[in-house]
Amino acid sequence: MTLPALLRRFAAAYLVLLAVVAVALHLAGAASNTSGNVAALLTAVTWVCMDFAKKNGRYFTPDEKKRAILGMLAIDVLMQVVVTFAISRFAGAPFLALVLLFVAALHAAVIWFFVGFAGKQYAAAEARRAGGNNNTNG
């Protein structure tokens, strides 16, 4: 899998998960969907990273990891900008811009952490698999 394919999958997965979370929370009568949005982000990041590793038989190189994080952050910020500008018709734009910057910084940290987390999960799974294949005890 290439990085552009990973980023397309991330964008699609994140968008679908955000929509599912929004509908589920609306049906449940919840007023805030912040935790649902973060759950969608974490799920999309982890899934595409693990899928990249599985399809390529390896995890990211340092350069790929940096590009994946920046690409996912760009997609996330773009989605946040679209929502922010849609909402800005009803609230003050300067306030929403500050909120957007805060959310972008928070999401950057989340993406960075979970890209690393997925890599550790992949490495642990590979170590277990390699240990199981090299078992000579019978």
GIJO-V452032 format. One record per pair of residues at least 4 apart in sequence whose ideal C-beta (glycine too) atoms are under 6 Angstrom apart, sorted by the first residue. I is the first residue (numbers start at 1). J is the second residue. If there is no record, write none. Layout:
# GIJO-V452032
i=[I	I]
j=[J	J]
This chain:
# GIJO-V452032
i=[1	1	1	1	1	3	6	6	7	9	9	10	10	10	10	11	13	14	17	17	17	18	21	21	25	25	25	33	42	43	45	45	46	46	49	49	50	52	53	53	59	59	60	60	60	64	67	69	69	69	72	73	73	76	77	80	80	80	84	84	88	88	91	103]
j=[5	6	52	55	56	67	48	52	71	13	48	14	44	48	72	75	44	44	40	43	44	40	36	40	30	33	36	37	114	47	111	114	114	118	115	118	118	56	59	122	119	122	64	65	68	68	71	111	112	115	111	108	111	107	104	84	100	103	96	100	93	96	96	107]
